[in-house]
Amino acid sequence: MATFSYQADTAKELKASRQEQGRYLNHAVVHQLGLRKSLRVFWNMLFHKPANSRPTGAVPVQGLTRQQLLDAPDHSVFRLGHSTVLLKLRDKFWLTDPVFAERASPVQWAGPKRFHQPPISLDELPEIEAVILSHDHYDHLDHQSILKIADKTRYFLTPLGVGDTLIKWGVDANKVRQLDWWEGTQVDGIHFIATPSQHFSGRGLFDGNSTLWASWVIIDADRRIFFSGDTGYFDGFKRIGEQFGPFDLTLMETGAYNVDWPLIHMQPEQTLQAHIDLKGRWLLPIHNGTFDLSMHAWYEPFDRILALAWERNVSIATPQMGEAFSLSQPQRGQAWWLEVEGEVEPVVVSG
């Protein structure tokens, strides 16, 4: 599985990642919160959560079996929760940021707890051709999920340094391919290119930004998919759109935003603009509906992005967890979150 670089074919401003004192940096300056502000954010998350940050009813999930997936048509997309998406391309399966744990946390007795169970268990998943990882945060890189699917996964595609973590956990190094921004690799004729995002990394107190974070471009012949990972809004979206767009589908972070961290997570207005910058055709919002990771109502990201998409005439898909979305015959899906809270129409909240 060869790795190739797009550096020679791109404009000079398309820069690979860079480090300073062993820590990766964003292309733009992203200021740290500082101790006082960090403590205030932590205090508010612990003691001032709004009551509607978790669902009051059951989140609908369409259960899946291995046979259903094997029988599904090619170019099917299944959202399994948070940023975990299963793609069926060339009759093989590709999985983004697999998190099947009960909690997005270093321990399973504390931390953000799932709103719903995954539509399919790890044991029931079919063979995975490649797992595509965006970064090493606990809501995107789950230790037990990785170990559970390691034997049934052919390759793990990661940003620089994240693959080293997998190898330390016992994943066969021959399965791991680590890429810098603007580097790509091919698996079964499908191109995967690690592209910039604006975020940060770390799983402990002392390893901040020691591994890289990335978004991903997936090119299957005339089909193109963009997976945002976690990111703030930045001019890189336009550059990615110019280099690789238009995209048939963008899987875009839409959730866990807050005014206290505007540079590392996008508000819905920015998510929509990023989709437009990427020259996306269909937008599928992710990073919502599974874990409580901010101070907004759990359903607010859906309400806001849906209203914005309608206003700008953008095609948007909101499938239930486990519900198939077809790249060949796209469909919008239903506003399923309204039934959970007993609402009849979206509540639009200003930025």
C-alpha positions in Angstrom: 0.0 0.0 0.0 2.0 2.9 -1.3 1.9 6.4 0.2 2.1 9.4 -2.2 2.2 13.2 -1.7 0.1 15.9 -3.3 2.7 18.5 -2.4 4.2 18.7 -5.8 0.8 19.1 -7.5 -0.6 21.8 -5.2 -0.1 25.5 -4.7 2.7 26.6 -2.4 0.2 27.6 0.4 -0.9 24.0 0.8 1.6 23.2 3.6 2.2 19.9 5.4 2.0 19.9 9.2 4.7 21.5 11.3 6.0 21.0 14.8 7.5 23.2 17.5 9.3 21.6 20.4 7.8 18.2 19.4 4.2 19.5 19.3 2.1 19.8 16.2 0.7 23.2 15.3 -2.3 24.5 13.4 -1.7 26.6 10.4 -3.5 29.4 12.1 -2.7 30.5 15.7 -5.1 28.9 18.1 -4.8 30.3 21.6 -5.1 28.2 24.7 -8.0 28.9 27.1 -5.7 29.5 30.0 -5.9 28.1 33.5 -8.7 30.4 34.8 -10.9 30.0 31.8 -10.3 26.3 31.6 -11.4 25.9 35.3 -14.5 28.0 34.6 -15.4 25.8 31.6 -14.8 22.7 33.6 -16.9 24.0 36.5 -19.8 24.9 34.2 -19.7 21.5 32.5 -19.9 19.8 35.9 -22.4 21.9 37.7 -24.3 24.2 35.3 -25.4 21.8 32.6 -28.7 22.7 31.0 -31.4 20.1 31.6 -31.9 19.5 27.9 -28.2 18.5 27.2 -29.4 14.9 27.2 -32.5 13.4 25.6 -35.6 13.0 27.7 -36.9 10.1 25.5 -35.3 7.2 23.6 -33.2 8.1 20.6 -34.4 6.0 17.6 -31.9 3.5 16.3 -32.4 1.3 13.3 -30.7 -2.0 14.3 -28.3 -3.6 11.7 -27.1 -7.1 11.2 -24.0 -8.3 9.3 -26.2 -9.9 6.7 -28.1 -6.6 6.1 -24.8 -4.8 5.5 -23.6 -7.5 3.2 -26.8 -7.3 1.2 -26.8 -3.5 1.1 -26.1 -1.9 -2.2 -22.7 -0.4 -2.9 -22.3 3.3 -2.0 -24.4 2.9 1.1 -23.5 5.1 4.2 -24.5 4.2 7.7 -24.2 6.6 10.6 -23.5 4.5 13.7 -23.2 7.3 16.2 -21.2 10.5 17.0 -18.5 10.5 14.3 -18.6 6.7 13.6 -19.7 6.2 10.0 -19.6 2.9 8.0 -19.1 3.3 4.3 -19.8 0.5 1.7 -17.6 1.2 -1.3 -16.6 -1.4 -3.9 -18.5 -3.9 -1.9 -16.1 -3.5 1.1 -16.5 -1.7 4.3 -14.7 1.4 5.6 -15.2 2.8 9.1 -14.5 6.3 10.5 -13.5 7.0 14.1 -15.0 3.8 15.7 -16.3 4.5 19.2 -18.6 1.8 20.6 -17.8 2.3 24.3 -20.5 3.3 26.7 -18.6 6.4 27.6 -16.3 8.8 25.7 -13.8 8.8 28.5 -10.5 7.2 29.7 -12.6 5.3 32.3 -16.0 3.6 31.9 -17.3 4.6 35.3 -17.3 8.3 34.6 -17.5 10.7 31.7 -20.0 11.4 28.9 -22.4 8.5 28.5 -24.0 7.4 25.3 -27.6 8.5 24.5 -28.2 5.3 22.5 -26.6 1.9 21.8 -24.8 1.4 18.5 -27.0 0.0 15.7 -24.7 -3.0 15.4 -22.2 -4.6 17.8 -18.5 -4.9 17.2 -18.8 -8.7 17.0 -21.5 -8.4 14.3 -19.6 -6.0 12.1 -18.4 -7.5 8.9 -14.7 -7.5 7.8 -13.4 -3.9 7.6 -11.1 -3.0 4.8 -9.8 0.1 6.6 -10.5 2.2 9.6 -10.0 5.9 9.0 -9.0 7.9 12.2 -9.1 11.7 12.5 -7.3 12.2 15.8 -6.8 10.6 19.2 -9.4 12.2 21.5 -11.5 9.7 23.5 -14.7 10.4 21.5 -12.9 9.5 18.3 -10.3 6.9 19.3 -11.7 4.2 21.6 -9.1 1.7 22.9 -11.4 -1.3 23.4 -13.2 -0.8 20.1 -9.8 -0.7 18.2 -8.6 -3.9 19.9 -11.9 -5.7 19.3 -11.9 -5.0 15.5 -8.1 -5.2 15.0 -8.2 -8.8 13.7 -11.1 -8.1 11.3 -9.5 -4.9 9.9 -7.1 -4.9 7.1 -5.7 -1.4 7.5 -5.7 1.5 9.9 -5.2 4.9 8.2 -4.2 7.6 10.7 -2.6 11.1 11.0 1.1 11.1 12.1 1.6 9.7 15.6 -1.9 8.2 16.1 -0.7 5.0 14.4 2.1 4.7 17.0 -0.6 4.7 19.7 -2.3 1.8 17.9 0.9 -0.2 17.6 1.5 0.3 21.4 -1.9 -1.1 22.0 -1.0 -4.3 20.0 -2.2 -3.5 16.5 0.0 -5.1 13.9 2.4 -2.4 12.6 2.0 -3.8 9.0 -1.7 -2.8 9.2 -1.0 0.9 10.1 -0.4 3.7 7.6 0.3 7.1 9.1 0.0 10.2 6.9 0.9 13.8 7.1 -1.4 16.5 5.7 -1.6 16.3 1.9 -0.3 12.8 1.8 -2.4 10.0 0.4 -2.6 6.3 0.0 -4.6 3.8 -2.1 -6.5 0.8 -0.8 -8.2 -1.4 -3.4 -8.1 1.5 -5.9 -9.7 4.0 -3.5 -7.7 7.1 -2.7 -7.5 8.4 0.9 -5.8 11.8 1.4 -5.2 13.2 4.9 -6.0 16.9 4.7 -5.7 19.7 7.3 -8.1 20.5 10.1 -7.9 23.0 12.9 -8.0 21.2 16.2 -5.7 19.7 18.8 -4.8 16.3 20.2 -4.0 14.5 23.4 -5.3 11.7 25.7 -3.6 12.7 29.0 -2.2 15.7 30.9 1.2 15.8 29.3 0.8 14.6 25.7 -1.1 17.5 24.2 -0.5 17.9 20.4 2.1 15.2 20.3 0.1 13.5 17.5 -1.5 15.1 14.4 -5.2 15.6 13.7 -6.7 15.5 10.2 -9.7 15.6 7.9 -9.9 13.0 5.1 -10.7 13.1 1.4 -12.0 9.7 0.0 -12.0 9.3 -3.8 -13.7 6.2 -5.3 -13.5 6.7 -9.1 -16.2 9.4 -9.7 -17.4 9.4 -6.1 -15.9 11.8 -3.6 -16.5 11.9 0.2 -15.1 14.4 2.7 -14.8 13.5 6.4 -14.2 16.5 8.6 -13.1 14.9 11.9 -13.0 17.7 14.5 -12.2 21.2 13.4 -12.8 24.9 13.7 -13.6 26.9 10.6 -10.6 27.9 8.6 -9.5 28.8 5.0 -8.3 25.2 4.5 -11.8 24.2 3.5 -11.6 26.3 0.4 -8.2 24.9 -0.5 -9.5 21.4 -0.1 -12.5 22.2 -2.2 -10.4 23.7 -4.9 -8.0 20.8 -4.9 -10.4 17.8 -4.6 -14.0 19.1 -4.9 -16.8 18.9 -5.7 -17.8 16.3 -3.1 -20.8 14.1 -3.4 -21.1 13.9 0.4 -19.5 15.8 3.3 -19.6 14.2 6.7 -19.3 17.4 8.7 -18.8 18.1 12.4 -22.0 19.8 13.7 -22.0 19.7 17.5 -20.1 20.1 20.8 -19.5 23.8 19.8 -19.3 26.6 22.4 -18.5 30.3 22.5 -15.5 29.4 24.8 -13.8 27.3 22.1 -14.7 28.9 18.8 -11.5 28.0 17.0 -11.5 24.2 17.4 -15.2 23.4 16.9 -17.5 25.0 14.3 -20.8 26.7 15.0 -23.5 25.3 12.6 -23.3 28.5 10.5 -19.6 27.7 10.0 -20.3 24.0 9.2 -22.6 25.1 6.4 -20.1 27.5 5.0 -17.4 24.9 5.2 -19.6 22.5 3.2 -20.1 25.3 0.6 -16.3 26.0 0.5 -15.8 22.3 -0.1 -18.2 22.4 -3.0 -20.3 19.7 -1.3 -23.5 18.4 -2.8 -25.0 16.6 0.2 -24.3 17.5 3.8 -24.6 14.8 6.5 -24.1 16.3 10.0 -22.0 14.2 12.5 -20.5 14.7 15.9 -23.9 15.0 17.5 -26.7 13.0 18.9 -24.6 10.4 20.9 -22.6 12.2 23.6 -23.1 15.3 25.8 -19.9 17.2 25.2 -20.9 20.9 25.5 -23.5 23.2 27.0 -26.1 23.3 24.2 -29.3 21.3 24.0 -28.6 17.8 22.5 -31.0 18.5 19.6 -29.8 22.1 18.9 -27.2 21.2 16.3 -29.8 19.4 14.2 -32.3 22.2 14.5 -29.8 24.9 13.6 -28.1 23.1 10.7 -31.4 22.0 9.2 -32.8 25.6 9.3 -29.6 27.0 7.8 -29.5 24.4 5.0 -33.1 25.1 4.1 -32.4 28.9 4.1 -29.4 28.4 1.7 -31.0 25.7 -0.4 -28.3 23.1 0.6 -29.2 19.4 0.3 -28.9 17.9 3.8 -29.4 14.4 5.1 -30.4 13.5 8.6 -30.7 9.7 8.8 -31.4 8.0 12.1 -28.6 6.0 13.6 -28.3 2.9 11.5 -30.5 4.2 8.7 -28.9 3.8 5.2 -28.0 6.8 3.2 -27.4 6.2 -0.5 -24.8 8.1 -2.5 -26.6 6.8 -5.7 -30.1 7.9 -4.6 -29.7 10.5 -1.9 -32.6 11.2 0.5 -33.1 13.7 3.2 -34.4 11.5 6.0 -36.7 12.7 8.8 -36.3 15.2 11.6 -36.4 12.2 14.0 -35.0 14.2 17.0 -38.3 16.2 17.2 -40.2 13.1 18.3 -37.7 12.4 21.1 -38.6 15.7 22.8 -42.2 15.8 21.7 -41.7 18.8 19.4 -43.5 19.5 16.2 -41.1 21.8 14.4 -37.4 22.8 14.7 -36.3 25.3 17.3 -33.8 27.6 15.7 -31.3 29.1 18.1 -29.2 32.0 17.1 -25.4 31.7 17.1 
